Amino acid sequence: MTADDSFGRLDDDDYPAYTMGRAADMLGTTQSFLRAIGEARLITPLRSEGGHRRYSRYQLRIAARARELVDQGTPIEAACRIVILEDQLEEAQRINAEHRRTAGPSNPPAAV
């Protein structure tokens, strides 16, 4: 991948552009928090060639939501589970909305 290719991917929510230190700074948290939510399998950072964790903007949004819950007193394992369930619900709602759009208006058969 060339530098031009990398620069073009900065708008990609899934591109692992942030180091662990930068991600922790952006979230106002610690690197150990990021490791903990990784161990809880909330997010799985990609690894650089040198083995360093790299995070995407999407992963940082997920981590930020978990941090909000932890800051409110929710245990980290429960916060991770809540975020996973919220994400699954959002995806299910998106799929349902898409099915409704493609199905169009339904006309029940007329009674005889």
MOGI-V174081 format. One line per field, one symbol per residue. psi: psi as a letter, one per 40 degrees, with the letter a starting at -180 (. if undefined). A space follows every 50 residues. Layout:
psi->???
This chain:
psi->hiddddddedehdehgehidddddddefaidddddddddefdigiihide eihhiidddddddddddddddeehiddddddddddddddddddddddddd dddahhhiiii.
